[in-house]
Amino acid sequence: MQDIATTRKKATIVIVDDEQSILKELKILLGRMYKVHVFANPEEAEDFVDNHEVDLVISDEMMPEMRGSELLAKIHSKHPDICNIVLSGQAEKDDIVRAVNEGHLFSFLYKPTERQQLLNVIEKGLENRNMKIQLAQQNIQLKEYSENLEKMVEEKTAELVKAYDRLNMLDANKMYFLIYLSEEMDSSLDRIQKLAEELLAYFAFSASELQLNMVPVSLNQVVDSVVQGMRADFDRAGIALDVNVDTDAQVMAEPDYLARVIGAMAKNALVFSEAGGHVRITGGPIEERIRLCISDTGKGIARDNLKKLFIPFVISREDRHPEGFGLNMPMAKNIINAFAGKIWAESEGPGTGARFCVELNRAE
């Protein structure tokens, strides 16, 4: 089995001592576990640290050129992440204790140092250094996250203001909109972000801004395309789905917008139905028009809410799906109105299911 010391990245240690015998001894002791560089001259050691990646410095205290605590203070001022340890054979320790208290020394050891004690202090010192580095990185990430969060909130607030301005252009009821927003302001940032996107999407489908390319469209083909994309969702929810649309039914519509309406109606039936429920999609000619209906056995709709469903910001939060914003049906109404069609909802009340229908002009 390969030794752990050879499989992990070795830390780099600098040792400074004016006694060559001590340098040799420590290099032999630590060389197997770490990358060790030894110096008898403090200034040379400082220069090396300035120009190389170093994790830990061990210095003798009493040296002719410079005290070890002084050298390590200079290193700390330039490289505060490096762990510093001082060795001293002197009885007077006031300067060293002061250096430890000032924070630029991790620890000090008396000479002669017991081998295991030195190894333990080095290991703890390296752990301390790594923790400092990780903490600094986390602080940077936290600052970036905070700045990004602040920027995101500003952006989403600007989008909400933009949405509000567009609401004025649509001449909707501003009081309902303000109440609607106030109910959502205690939501998570993710939900507020999604709300801003939903609002902008809704206003993009206001009847006055739709760019329509009305062409003959096979209702059956559009329904089939929508159903194929949602069949797995119905299966996972345990809800049966039946489709019976006249293959000859042709309507005048913009295909992508019509698919969006049908998708919104189908999703509505899905989210308000429980496992074991049943959703049915039917379509065909009704007098001079083509009618498409999607019925479900879900929670049903209170009679007072049947018309409110198609008015933006009016349905209360408790009557909407917890994850939704109540804008799919108003959006669908805007599109159907642009098609010169009709959309409505039917229900006998809570617990009785619901039926959503659209009528569109036949293609000539």
N, C-alpha and C positions, 0 to 999 in steps of 0.2 A: 504494500500500500504506500502511495506517495506521501511524503511528509507534508503536513499542513503548511509548514514554513515555506515550502517550495511551490505551493499551489496558490497562495494568496499574494497580493502585491506587497512587497517588502517596504516597510517604512524606511525613510532616510534619516540617519542620526549623525549629528556632528558632535565630536568630543574634543574639548579644549583643555590641555593640561601641560604645564611646563616640564613635567617629568615623563621622559620617553618610556620608561618601564611601565608606568600606569597606562599610557596610551596603547602600548603593545598588548598589555593584559586585557584591557577593555575591548580592543578590537577583536581579539581572539574569542573573548566571551560572547560578544554580541554579533560578531560577523556572520554567524550561521543564520540568525533570525532576521537581521536587518542589514541594510546598506549602510556601512559605517565609514565615516571620513574623519581622520584625526588630525589635529593641529596643535603645535606647541606655541604658536604665536596667535594671540587673540585677534589682531588686525587681519591676519590672513583668514582666520575662521570667519570673521565678519564679512569679508569680501566674498568668500565662498557662499555664505548664506544669502547674500544679496543677489547672487547670480544663479542660484540653483533652487530647486524645490526641496525644501527641508521640512521634516515633520517635528523633530525634537533636537534640542541642544543640551549637552551636558558639559558644564564648565567647572573647573577648579576655581575656588574663591581667591586664594592668595597666589598671584602670579606677578612676576617682575614688571611686566608692561602695563597690566591693567587688572583690577579686581574682577572676578568672575561676575559678581552681581552688577557691576557697571557695564560689562560687555553685554550681559543678557538684557539689561534695561535698554541699551541702544538697539539691540535686535528686536526687542518687543515694540519699540516705537515705530519701527518700519515694517515689522511682520508680526502683528498681534496674534495671529492664529498659531504661531509656532509655540510648542510646549518647551519650557525652559526649566532645567534642573541644575542646582549648584551643589558641588561637593566641597566640603570644608574639613580641614584637619585642625582648625583653630578653636580654642575654647570660646572666644568672643563671637557671639552670633547676632548681635543687635542689628547690624547692617543687613544681614540675610533675612532676619525676621521681618524687618521693615520692608524689604523688597518683596517678600511673600505677601505681606499685608497690602502692599501697593498693587499687587495683582500681576506683576510681570514675571514672577517665579511660581511655577506649579508646586515645587517642593525642594527641600534640601536634605542632603544626607551627610552624615559624619564619615570621615575617613578613619580607619579602613572600613569600607562598606561591605556588608555581608552580601554574597552573591545573589541569593534569592530575593533579598530585600530590594536590591537594585533592579532586578528583573521585574518585580511586582510594581515598583514605582514607575518604571518605564511603560509597562503595559497600561497602567491606569492613566498615565499622562497622555499616551496616544489615544486612549478612549476619550479622554477629556477633549483633546484636540478635535477628534472626529465629531463629537457632539457639538462643539462650537461651530464647526463648519456646516454641519447639518442644520443647526439653528439659524445660522446666517442665511443659508440657502432658503430655508422655510420663511424667514422674514422677508427675503426678496420676493418669493412667490406670493406671500400674503400681501405685500405692498402692490405687486402687479395685479393680483386678483382684486384688491380694493380699488385700484385705479380703474381697472376694466369694469368693475361693477358700477362704479360711479359714472363712468362714461356710458355704460349700457342703460342705466337709469335715465340719464340725460337724453339719450337717443330715443328711448321708448316714451319718455314724457313728451318729447318733441313730436313723436308720431301721434300720440294721443291728442295733442293740441292741434295737429294737422287734421286729424280725424274730426275733431270738434268743429274746426273751421269748415270742413266739407259738409258737416251736418247742417250748418247754417245755410249753405248753398242748396241743400235738399229741402230746406224749410221744414224739418222734422221738429218734434216736440223736444226742446232743449232741456226742459225740466226732467223728463223721463231719462234722457241721456245722462244728466248729472247724477241722478239717483242711481242709475245703472252703474256708473263708474264708481260711485262711493261704496257700493256693495262689493266691488271687486278690489278696492284698494288695500284690503287686509290680506290679499292673496300672496302667494310666493312670487318671487321675481320671475320664475319660469312661466307661471300662469299669466302674469301681467304682460310678459313678452309675447306670449301666444295671443292674448287678448288684442294687443296692438296689431298683430298680424291679421287677426280675424276682422278687426274693424276696417283696416285698409282694404282687405279683400272684399268685404261687404260693400264698401263705398265704390269700389271699382266696378261693381255690378249694379250700381244705381242705373235706373232706366235711362237717365239723361246722358250717360257716358258709354253705354254699350255700343260697340261697333259691330253691327250685325251683317252677316252674309247669309241671307235667308235662301235656302235651297230645299228642294224636295228631299225628305229624309225618311228612310225606312224605320219606323218606330220599333219594330221587332229586332232589327240589327243593333240599334242603340241600346235597347234593354238588354239584349244578350251580351253586349260588350261590358256593360256595367255589372251584370250579374256574375260574369266570369271572374271579374276582379274581386268580388265580395263573397263568392261561394264558400271559400275556406273560412271566412269570418262567421258565417252562419253555421257551418259545421262545428266549429270550435265552441260556439255558444249553445249548441244543441237545439237549434231552432230550424224547423222544416221550412223549406222555401219552394213554392210552386210558381211556375211562370206559364201564362197562357195569353200570348199576344198575337193578334191577327197578323199573319205574315204579309198580307196585302196592304196593311195600314201605312199610308204615306202622309206625312205632315210637312208643313212649311216651317222650317226652324233653322237655327244655326247648330250644327251637330254637336260641337263641344259644349256649348251652353246647355243644350237639351240633356246631354249626358250628365252634366253637373247637377241639374235639377233632379233627374231620376236618381242619381247617386245620393243626394241629400235626403230624398224621400225614403229610399231603401235603408239608409243608415239610421234614419229616425225610427223606422219600424224595428230595426235590429236592436238598438240600444234601449228601447223601451219595452222589449219583450224579454221574457225569462226562459230558461231552459225548458224544453218541452213545448214551447209555443209554436205558432204557425204564422208564416207570412205568405201572402198570395199577391202576385202581380198579374193584372189582367188588362187587356187593351183591345180596342176595336172601334168601329164606327158607331156614332150616336147621331142620328139625323145628318146634319151637314158638317159635323165635326168628328174628330177622333178623340176618344177619351181613354186615358190611362189611369188606373187606380191601384194603389198599394194598400192592402189591408193587413192588420195584425191582430193578435190576441193578447196584446200587451196591457199596460197599466191604464190605458184610456185617457180621456181628456174631459175636464170639467166643461160644461156647456158655456160658461162665461169666458173660457179661454179659447174657444174655437176660432174666433176672429182675431183675437190678440196674438195668436201664433205667428201671424203674417205681418205684424207691426213691430218694427225694431225697438228694442229696449223696454218693452212694455211688460212682457212676461216676467214674473218675479223669479228670483234665483231658486227658491224652493220648488218651483214648478218646472224648472229646466233640469236636464241631465246634469249630474254633478261635474262632469268633465267638459260640458259644452257651454256655449255662450248665448244660445237662443237666436242665432242669426242665420241659420241655414234656411229656414222657411221664409223669412223676409227677403233673403237673397233670391230664393226660388221665385217668389212672387214678382220681384223686379224683372227677372228674366222672362217669366211667362207673360207679364204685362207688355214687355217689349215685343213678344211674339204675337201680340194681339189675342192672347189666349186667356184662360181662366183657371184659377187654382183655388181649392178649398179643402177643409177637413170636416170629417164627420165622426161623431162618437156619442154613445148613449150615456157616457159619464165614466168616472173612475172605475177601473176594474173590468171594463167591457170591451177593451180594444179600441182601435181607431182605424179610419180609412181616409187616405189622402188621394185626391184626384186632380188631374189637369185635363183641360180640353183645349185642343189646338185645331187650327184650320187645316182642312185636307189640302194635300198638294194637288194642283191642277194638272 
